[in-house]
Amino acid sequence: MRPRPHGGYNAAPQRPRNPTMLTLLFRLPRPLLKSAFIAAVLVVFALTMMPLPEMTQVVSSQDKFEHAIAFLVLMLLGAGGWPGRGGRIAVGLSAYGLLIEICQHTLTTNRFGDPWDWVADSVGVAIGWLLVRRAARGGVASA
């Protein structure tokens, strides 16, 4: 009997590992991911305090979708920059989303805080956290 590669006679055959977009992101240097996270947090805050431009709405609830995507990206960058701290980052980002809505309501005259925006932010964070946890177990399908 010939031994199986990577594990001897009784080891299960190794599944070839194809890199995913998420694993490729996490291979970037941590200082780069940390810097990108901090920059993205600042950009998101600045954009949410600016006056709303006149935009054509393509789909209903487009605003909520944009909130979820922004916070999903923040979650991925944060988890890549600080591995093993996904739970803390998720809680912090959800609180950050709430802070943005409070600031919009109290500090601007052209924006208003919307609790549903905060829910969309938190949904984006949750999806990002689930993707990070799945990638850590090696369960993300190749892109």
C-alpha positions, 0 to 999 in steps of 0.5 A: 500500500502506498502512503497518501500524500500529506498524512500517511496511510489512515489520513483522509485525503486532503482537499485542494485549497483554492484561495478565496477573495476573503483569504486573499484579503487576509493575506495582505499585511496587517498594517495595511489592513489596519490603515485601510480600516481607519481610513474607511471609518473616517470616510464613512463618517465624513460621507454620512455627515455631508448633505445628501446629493440628489440621486436616482433610486434604482431599487427600493431600500437602496439606502439600506443596502448601501449601509449594509455594504459599507459596514460589511466592508468595514467589518472585513477590514477590521477583522483582517487588521485585528485577527481574533477580535471579530466579536469586539470589532462587530460590537464596536462597529454596531455602536459606531453605526448608532453613533452616526445616526445620533450625530446625523440627528443632532449635529446636522440640519440636512440629515436625520437619524434613522433607526433602520439605517442602524439596523442595516449597518448591524446587518452588514456587520453580522454578515461580515462577521459570519464570512470571517468566521467561515473563512477562518474554518476554511469554508468559504467557496472560491470566488 
